[in-house]
Amino acid sequence: MSSSNDQVFIPMSRTNTDGLPGMTSKDQKTFTEGAVLSFHNVCYRVKVKSGSLLSRKTVEKEILMNINGIMRPGLNAILGPTGGGKSSLLDILAARKDPQGLSGDVLINGAPRSANFKCNSGYVVQDDIVMGTLTVRENLQFSAALRLPSTMSNREKNERINMVIQELGLAKVADSKVGTQFTRGVSGGERKRTSIGMELITDPSILFLDEPTTGLDSSTANAVLSLLKRMSKQGRTIIFSIHQPRFSIFKLFDSLTLLASGRLMFHGPAQEALGYFASAGHHCEPYNNPADFFLDVINGDSSAVLLNREEEGDEAKETEEPSKRDKPLIETLAEFYVNSTFFRDTKVELDKLSGVEKKKSTAFKEITYATSFCHQLRWISKRSFKNLLGNPQASIAQVIVTVILGLVIGAIFYDLKNDPSGIQNRAGVLFFLTTNQCFSSVTSVELFVVEKKLFMHEYISGYYRVSSYFFGKLLSDLLPMRMLPSIIFTCITYFLLGLKPEVEAFFIMMFSLMMVAYTASSMALAIAAGQSVVSIASLLMTISFVFMMIFSGLLVNLRTVVPWLSWLQYLSIPRYGYAALQHNEFLGQNFCPGLNVTANNTCSFAICTGEEFLRDQGIDLSPWGLWKNHVALACMTVIFLTIAYLKLLFLKKFS
């Protein structure tokens, strides 16, 4: 897309905004007047492990120390060096930081944040978390369907979506796919504006953004901040962290908060920051970017700092190592701010805001959702299915591989004979089919791992419940992607192999392969849920299946395993699938045609019947001997899915 698209902006007029469908008079009043966010004596500590492996101990690290400030309608920037605490402060203000170790108050218009604050405010994460296989409009529709109240009609929701598209200048790419790593989509600026649009659907009075210029070139970053500036003029309080903005971006800031080592260096009007630092003895060189200058001063790398020291005749400080100079300089700047008029004025205003009757904040309590469980389930399933179809690399490729593998296996084991070699070939091909279902299910680990960041953001923002997301993914992704390969595999291999010519046996084999695939996939989900790295989960799955193969019944006769290890066979997924397939195929077969069979269904020198083979393997010949394997697989599936759900439910939802 051309860069000119990033500059398009059609403002939403105040009259149109006040008349948005679904907005109460209270909502309109809040939006028109804007929200004032204040934070009082905010401190944040975390426990970290330090020392060597042998002498490891837990210590408490202070991330933020007595941070006070006020964010009004406009552009409020939080600036600071890496590790200074700006992202932590942003998350605390947005109620997205773990409340453990957090103290202080965050107020909205002088009142504590409500339980639904995370839903009513907007939060744009640093990495643009949008579904790349969907179009810009479809992503906005998903946000509108789940975050706007169910009392709004579809027509009203579509009006809201169209208004956001116009406001963000996305009309030309509204029906274009956002794009994935495999398919080209919209530009970086348009992708960022789509992320912003997902949050603007609820028309929030406060919008948080974490590093909104990350990954963008300077021109696109300038366009995004210019857009935010125009939005702030409509009454929104926009709070964001940013790292080294260019001068054209810095000029847009209304308020500037400078942090270093968790301490406040400056908080006040952005355009007065240069004068403030000059009064502290740090003068910005001509043509230098103020944002770069501030960071240089804080880090002790600015030539202005060195010149100031030379004027004072403090040559010893100049020769000191930077690591020894940084801490004293930061402490000096922090103390200078505490004694400044900016701090005193802020404290006076904070005292006025905190004069309202104090109530305990409920921002970290369980949120209430705008839509029902069934409504969320339908939209999550719909989006997941669209994503599945939009990812041919994952869906179509798997079907093609299944077809090719089925034809290869059919060619190798073509037309199995009813003779002693047929016993070996049948046992071998059934073992392969079972283990193939297990190892092909390893791809299920990606189901929750790849979308972990998307799930975390949408859950915290109040899109849906954990249960809606979990069952939606199962219905739209896991069920079809494990059922279809089993059906294709059975239809191709069953007739090429010449297995038992009975309709019942055909469908039992198909069902058995499905059960193995579902159980193995459920185990993959139980291992992968909550993980961040696909490779680790895949490695654990592969190791588990290798051990399960040993106890499947082919590589070793399970009746000969020593008692203290034999219990492991009951944990083997392929054992149950392999036993079911053997029972289904061998029962009633005769492998010694033309020879007289003894009363015990055996020849004098070989196994002649399927019953004899099954008895030799320790498999029960009764109908229960078949179905108990399916029951065991079903129980394991339920157990694994329960574990996966609980891991998602109790996953740490805060940063």
Secondary structure, DSSP 8 states (H G I E B T S, - for coil): --GGGGG------HHHHHT-TT--HHHHHHHHH---EEEEEEEEEEEEEES-STT-EEEEEEEEEEEEEEE-SEEEEEE--TTSSHHHHHHHHTT-S-STTEEEEEEETTEE--TTHHHHSEEE-SS----TTSBHHHHHHHHHHHHS-TTS-HHHHHHHHHHHHHHTT-GGGTTSB---SSS--S-HHHHHHHHHHHHHTT--SEEEEESTTTT--HHHHHHHHHHHHHHHTTT-EEEEEESS--HHHHTT-SEEEEEETTEEEEEEEGGGHHHHHHHTT----TT--HHHHHHHHHHT--HHHHHHHHHHT-HHHHHS-HHHHHHHHHHHHHHHHHTSHHHHHHHHHHHHHTTS------TTS----SS-HHHHHHHHHHHHHHHHHT-TTTHHHHHHHHHHHHHHHHHHT-S--SSHHHHHHHHHHHHHHHHHHHHHGGGGGHHHHTTHHHHHHHHHTTS--HHHHHHHHIIIIIHHHHHHHHHHHHHHHHHHHT----HHHHHHHHHHHHHHHHHHHHHHHHHHTT-S-HHHHHHHHHHHHHHHHHTSSSSS-GGGS-HHHHGGGGG-HHHHHHHHHHHHHHTT-BSSTTS---TTS--SSS--BHHHHHHHTT---SHHHHHHHHHHHHHHHHHHHHHHHHHHHTS----
